[in-house]
Amino acid sequence: MWIALAGAGAFLGYQAFSRMRHAYSFKGKVVLITGGSRGLGLILARQFGKEGAKLAICARDAAELKIAREELSSLGAEVLAEPCDVRREEEVKGFVQQVESHFGRVDVLVNNAGVIQAGPLENQTLADFREAMDTHYWGPLYFTLAVLPGMKQRKEGRIVNIASIGGKVSMPHMLPYNGSKFALVGLSEGLRAELSQYNIPVTTINPWLMRTGSAGHAVVKGQHEKEYAWFATIDALPLISMSAEKAAEKIIEACRQGDAELTLSVYGKLATLVHGVSPGFMTEYFGLINNILPGPGSNQRKTGEESKSELVPGWAQEIQDENARRNNE
């Protein structure tokens, strides 16, 4: 027993020493955030800015970027904001070159840009799956390969990949999203193993539902109003979803410490644990959930905003709208 206790103490001591050794100050560091114009990306930018970081943000929508840049600048941050489609390798290379020319380097890369597609498999097309893979897998890979030469040369850097609980446990009616997030988790874990020799910790983040106000930007297929109603309602439930600001705090702390992985919320950790012990049980459970979700409908793509209806409880839509206003959604 004494040997076991000594071993446990040594392990905990090593963990504490390792976290102290990896602790990272963001003051004066250049932080590049993809999808930084709204939602979680904008919230992360606000908090990195408060820590004294220089910010480089990109997104596809120039108007949203302008609003985000003005807000972040008003908070005292030095900001470079340029349109960039993470799915296009040449645009990614061009943006990274702009950042390195403007700030001199990239110290922290946060691969956050994402797209959410909700709907049954019958209404998803190959184009939907490709869009998810291009955004959640190829985009982070393009950015990682673009920033790595500088990080390797300096033997210092941080990479944070915003995956999802959907990249650990696959849920019905979100198959393009889940599959691409599984791919990102695998890429992220492999990158951490290979880049540790260069002092470049790679952190995989698996968020649970967060109240960012992003439901209006989700791509909805099938029975649009019903699909949006279940998604927007669950996404707004305070006891189920978590505060996006609290999530951002935890993400930044994981980045600071160079942690390997962070799964957010009790529900996310529980789902991952149960899936690890009995994946068969989880798939059976989600099979039951699938039976109560809306059936197939139209292949037409609509946004969540276009799919609003009275099926969404008023309190849930109010929460979505308030978070959307606050986070430039």
C-alpha positions as a printed NumPy array, in Angstrom:
array([[  0.   ,   0.   ,   0.   ],
       [  2.84 ,   2.351,   0.862],
       [  4.488,   1.654,  -2.484],
       [  1.188,   2.376,  -4.254],
       [  0.712,   5.628,  -2.348],
       [  4.274,   6.7  ,  -3.096],
       [  3.758,   5.916,  -6.769],
       [  0.522,   7.891,  -6.873],
       [  2.199,  10.821,  -5.116],
       [  5.083,  10.749,  -7.571],
       [  2.665,  10.68 , -10.498],
       [  0.659,  13.639,  -9.167],
       [  3.881,  15.509,  -8.477],
       [  5.067,  14.873, -12.025],
       [  1.736,  16.116, -13.391],
       [  1.986,  19.325, -11.337],
       [  5.595,  19.87 , -12.445],
       [  4.672,  19.212, -16.069],
       [  1.811,  21.757, -15.938],
       [  4.085,  24.38 , -14.363],
       [  6.76 ,  23.714, -16.989],
       [  4.254,  24.117, -19.828],
       [  2.456,  27.183, -18.385],
       [  2.362,  29.85 , -21.064],
       [  1.844,  33.592, -20.905],
       [ -0.196,  35.11 , -23.733],
       [  0.986,  38.672, -23.099],
       [  2.477,  39.974, -26.33 ],
       [  1.884,  36.651, -28.106],
       [  0.262,  36.486, -31.541],
       [ -2.908,  34.392, -31.459],
       [ -4.528,  33.367, -34.763],
       [ -8.172,  32.298, -34.469],
       [-10.111,  30.891, -37.412],
       [-13.818,  31.635, -37.38 ],
       [-12.983,  34.52 , -35.073],
       [-15.699,  36.928, -36.191],
       [-18.538,  35.466, -34.122],
       [-19.603,  32.843, -31.613],
       [-16.964,  30.928, -29.672],
       [-14.179,  32.32 , -31.86 ],
       [-15.082,  35.895, -30.968],
       [-15.451,  35.013, -27.276],
       [-11.995,  33.423, -27.31 ],
       [-10.586,  36.503, -29.047],
       [-12.048,  38.758, -26.341],
       [-10.452,  36.705, -23.589],
       [ -7.079,  36.317, -25.308],
       [ -7.136,  40.083, -25.859],
       [ -7.696,  40.685, -22.15 ],
       [ -4.536,  38.689, -21.497],
       [ -2.528,  41.045, -23.688],
       [ -2.36 ,  38.919, -26.839],
       [ -2.162,  40.335, -30.35 ],
       [ -5.047,  38.959, -32.399],
       [ -5.312,  37.709, -35.951],
       [ -8.836,  36.613, -36.852],
       [-10.332,  35.36 , -40.087],
       [-13.742,  34.324, -41.387],
       [-15.541,  34.262, -44.713],
       [-17.878,  37.194, -44.021],
       [-16.097,  40.549, -44.342],
       [-18.953,  42.493, -42.716],
       [-18.924,  40.266, -39.61 ],
       [-15.136,  40.577, -39.438],
       [-15.356,  44.359, -39.512],
       [-17.772,  44.382, -36.566],
       [-15.572,  41.947, -34.611],
       [-12.396,  43.924, -35.337],
       [-13.984,  47.181, -34.212],
       [-15.205,  45.603, -30.974],
       [-11.87 ,  43.949, -30.166],
       [ -9.952,  47.132, -30.99 ],
       [-12.243,  49.12 , -28.703],
       [-11.282,  46.737, -25.907],
       [ -7.623,  47.648, -26.419],
       [ -6.425,  44.699, -28.483],
       [ -4.188,  44.964, -31.538],
       [ -6.148,  43.179, -34.268],
       [ -5.571,  41.994, -37.817],
       [ -8.811,  40.793, -39.429],
       [ -8.975,  39.498, -43.   ],
       [-11.445,  37.338, -44.946],
       [-10.265,  33.772, -45.474],
       [-12.034,  30.545, -46.409],
       [-10.352,  27.789, -44.404],
       [-11.423,  25.248, -47.048],
       [ -9.11 ,  26.845, -49.623],
       [ -5.423,  26.075, -49.146],
       [ -4.128,  29.075, -51.081],
       [ -6.278,  31.49 , -49.047],
       [ -4.979,  29.897, -45.835],
       [ -1.354,  30.257, -46.936],
       [ -1.996,  33.853, -47.956],
       [ -3.581,  34.77 , -44.634],
       [ -0.791,  33.179, -42.589],
       [  1.741,  35.099, -44.672],
       [ -0.183,  38.318, -43.956],
       [ -0.139,  37.609, -40.228],
       [  3.564,  36.786, -40.19 ],
       [  4.336,  39.887, -42.24 ],
       [  2.239,  42.103, -39.95 ],
       [  3.111,  40.657, -36.538],
       [  6.315,  38.775, -37.326],
       [  5.1  ,  35.326, -36.284],
       [  2.199,  33.146, -35.098],
       [  2.581,  31.922, -31.528],
       [ -0.823,  30.301, -30.989],
       [ -3.123,  28.776, -33.597],
       [ -6.759,  28.113, -32.66 ],
       [ -8.562,  26.074, -35.309],
       [-12.114,  27.049, -34.461],
       [-13.975,  27.616, -37.765],
       [-16.89 ,  25.261, -38.162],
       [-20.192,  24.466, -39.806],
       [-23.133,  22.65 , -38.193],
       [-25.462,  20.548, -40.323],
       [-28.627,  19.097, -38.776],
       [-30.886,  16.624, -40.516],
       [-31.466,  12.904, -41.182],
       [-29.057,  10.857, -43.288],
       [-31.661,  10.529, -46.071],
       [-31.407,  14.286, -46.718],
       [-27.62 ,  14.622, -46.501],
       [-25.654,  14.603, -49.754],
       [-22.019,  13.879, -50.496],
       [-21.558,  17.642, -50.821],
       [-22.648,  18.051, -47.191],
       [-20.075,  15.506, -46.023],
       [-17.357,  17.13 , -48.144],
       [-18.225,  20.572, -46.763],
       [-17.841,  19.283, -43.202],
       [-14.529,  17.538, -43.961],
       [-13.169,  20.547, -45.825],
       [-14.039,  22.807, -42.885],
       [-13.221,  20.627, -39.878],
       [-10.34 ,  18.486, -41.183],
       [ -8.64 ,  20.039, -44.184],
       [ -8.95 ,  23.602, -42.858],
       [ -7.133,  22.859, -39.574],
       [ -4.549,  20.823, -41.47 ],
       [ -3.896,  23.66 , -43.945],
       [ -3.431,  26.161, -41.114],
       [ -1.269,  23.818, -39.059],
       [  1.092,  23.133, -41.964],
       [  1.272,  26.857, -42.717],
       [  2.289,  27.932, -39.191],
       [  4.537,  24.986, -38.356],
       [  7.757,  26.144, -40.081],
       [  7.931,  29.25 , -37.877],
       [  6.962,  27.394, -34.71 ],
       [  9.512,  24.652, -35.354],
       [ 12.249,  27.186, -36.025],
       [ 11.537,  28.937, -32.719],
       [ 10.881,  25.596, -30.951],
       [  7.827,  27.123, -29.377],
       [  4.129,  27.416, -30.1  ],
       [  0.649,  26.26 , -29.228],
       [ -2.035,  24.641, -31.41 ],
       [ -5.618,  24.274, -30.22 ],
       [ -8.102,  22.26 , -32.259],
       [-11.758,  22.863, -31.423],
       [-13.249,  19.44 , -32.092],
       [-16.498,  18.37 , -30.404],
       [-18.107,  15.79 , -28.184],
       [-19.491,  14.732, -31.577],
       [-15.926,  13.722, -32.431],
       [-15.938,  11.233, -29.552],
       [-19.57 ,  10.054, -29.536],
       [-21.549,  10.12 , -32.798],
       [-25.136,  11.299, -32.511],
       [-27.991,  10.948, -35.035],
       [-29.002,  13.719, -37.421],
       [-25.484,  15.225, -37.381],
       [-23.487,  12.678, -39.374],
       [-21.426,  15.034, -41.599],
       [-20.48 ,  17.054, -38.519],
       [-19.676,  14.017, -36.37 ],
       [-17.596,  12.217, -38.968],
       [-15.456,  15.268, -39.703],
       [-14.935,  15.973, -35.998],
       [-13.824,  12.361, -35.438],
       [-11.234,  12.949, -38.17 ],
       [-10.07 ,  16.146, -36.466],
       [ -9.657,  14.366, -33.119],
       [ -7.471,  11.729, -34.764],
       [ -5.39 ,  14.359, -36.552],
       [ -5.008,  16.408, -33.396],
       [ -3.861,  13.492, -31.24 ],
       [ -1.338,  12.375, -33.842],
       [  0.008,  15.904, -34.242],
       [  0.575,  16.165, -30.485],
       [  2.7  ,  13.018, -30.517],
       [  4.851,  14.194, -33.431],
       [  5.211,  17.848, -32.437],
       [  6.097,  17.378, -28.768],
       [  9.783,  17.182, -29.739],
       [  9.545,  20.788, -30.972],
       [  7.89 ,  22.099, -27.775],
       [  4.595,  22.615, -29.622],
       [  1.781,  21.174, -27.478],
       [ -1.367,  20.368, -29.443],
       [ -4.591,  20.518, -27.421],
       [ -7.816,  18.81 , -28.502],
       [-10.99 ,  20.48 , -27.24 ],
       [-14.257,  18.532, -27.154],
       [-17.039,  20.994, -26.32 ],
       [-20.541,  19.981, -25.301],
       [-23.45 ,  22.213, -26.286],
       [-22.588,  25.882, -25.692],
       [-24.848,  28.906, -25.564],
       [-23.16 ,  30.977, -28.286],
       [-26.285,  31.877, -30.265],
       [-25.019,  29.999, -33.317],
       [-28.173,  27.96 , -33.979],
       [-29.358,  30.548, -36.488],
       [-26.32 ,  29.796, -38.677],
       [-26.79 ,  26.005, -38.613],
       [-27.547,  24.303, -41.938],
       [-30.904,  22.543, -41.595],
       [-32.256,  19.831, -43.894],
       [-35.246,  17.505, -43.785],
       [-38.308,  18.824, -41.945],
       [-36.717,  22.208, -41.427],
       [-38.914,  23.7  , -38.726],
       [-38.963,  20.517, -36.628],
       [-35.207,  19.961, -37.022],
       [-34.421,  23.506, -35.979],
       [-36.865,  23.321, -33.064],
       [-35.203,  20.359, -31.337],
       [-31.688,  21.636, -32.015],
       [-32.331,  25.228, -30.879],
       [-34.228,  24.147, -27.775],
       [-31.611,  21.704, -26.494],
       [-28.844,  24.163, -27.362],
       [-30.505,  26.811, -25.159],
       [-31.273,  24.678, -22.095],
       [-29.205,  26.125, -19.198],
       [-29.042,  22.767, -17.379],
       [-27.889,  20.947, -20.53 ],
       [-25.79 ,  23.467, -22.449],
       [-22.964,  25.462, -20.896],
       [-21.973,  29.103, -20.848],
       [-19.778,  29.896, -23.844],
       [-17.757,  32.345, -21.74 ],
       [-17.02 ,  29.656, -19.155],
       [-16.09 ,  27.251, -21.936],
       [-13.675,  29.817, -23.409],
       [-12.003,  30.291, -20.019],
       [-11.401,  26.55 , -19.738],
       [-10.137,  26.332, -23.323],
       [ -7.62 ,  29.124, -22.769],
       [ -6.422,  27.522, -19.531],
       [ -5.943,  24.182, -21.307],
       [ -3.939,  25.992, -23.984],
       [ -1.869,  27.781, -21.332],
       [ -0.984,  24.508, -19.647],
       [ -0.418,  22.618, -22.887],
       [ -2.993,  19.962, -21.939],
       [ -3.512,  17.081, -24.333],
       [ -7.304,  17.114, -24.258],
       [-10.224,  18.894, -22.652],
       [-13.775,  17.57 , -22.733],
       [-16.219,  20.201, -21.552],
       [-19.206,  19.763, -19.204],
       [-20.265,  16.91 , -16.967],
       [-22.56 ,  15.602, -19.702],
       [-19.753,  15.522, -22.249],
       [-17.431,  13.675, -19.878],
       [-20.158,  11.206, -18.922],
       [-21.069,  10.496, -22.544],
       [-17.396,   9.915, -23.411],
       [-16.908,   7.65 , -20.404],
       [-19.973,   5.508, -21.11 ],
       [-19.073,   5.277, -24.804],
       [-15.555,   4.16 , -23.906],
       [-16.88 ,   1.417, -21.624],
       [-19.762,   0.296, -23.825],
       [-19.985,   1.798, -27.317],
       [-22.722,  -0.706, -28.154],
       [-24.929,   0.658, -25.395],
       [-24.452,   4.223, -26.65 ],
       [-25.356,   3.361, -30.231],
       [-28.476,   1.536, -29.025],
       [-29.38 ,   4.535, -26.865],
       [-28.969,   6.951, -29.76 ],
       [-30.996,   4.575, -31.907],
       [-33.895,   5.146, -29.534],
       [-33.304,   8.909, -29.674],
       [-33.324,   8.736, -33.474],
       [-36.82 ,   7.235, -33.379],
       [-38.239,  10.406, -31.82 ],
       [-36.378,  12.856, -34.055],
       [-38.103,  14.252, -37.183],
       [-38.235,  11.944, -40.183],
       [-36.841,  12.669, -43.675],
       [-38.049,  15.672, -45.616],
       [-36.539,  18.105, -48.089],
       [-32.933,  18.102, -49.306],
       [-33.115,  21.893, -49.512],
       [-30.552,  23.683, -47.372],
       [-31.954,  26.314, -45.037],
       [-30.326,  28.19 , -42.201],
       [-31.612,  27.945, -38.671],
       [-32.752,  31.556, -39.013],
       [-34.874,  30.576, -42.012],
       [-36.303,  27.599, -40.1  ],
       [-37.672,  29.428, -37.067],
       [-41.259,  28.68 , -36.119],
       [-43.633,  28.556, -33.188],
       [-42.375,  25.024, -32.507],
       [-39.437,  26.615, -30.649],
       [-40.443,  27.568, -27.085],
       [-40.385,  31.326, -26.617],
       [-37.875,  31.192, -23.764],
       [-35.48 ,  29.102, -25.873],
       [-35.631,  31.478, -28.833],
       [-35.086,  34.453, -26.518],
       [-31.911,  32.833, -25.173],
       [-30.724,  32.098, -28.713],
       [-31.451,  35.653, -29.873],
       [-29.774,  37.287, -26.869],
       [-26.612,  35.205, -27.257],
       [-26.624,  35.874, -30.992],
       [-26.741,  39.633, -30.4  ],
       [-23.95 ,  39.487, -27.834],
       [-21.678,  37.291, -29.947],
       [-22.133,  38.836, -33.4  ],
       [-24.174,  35.846, -34.604]])
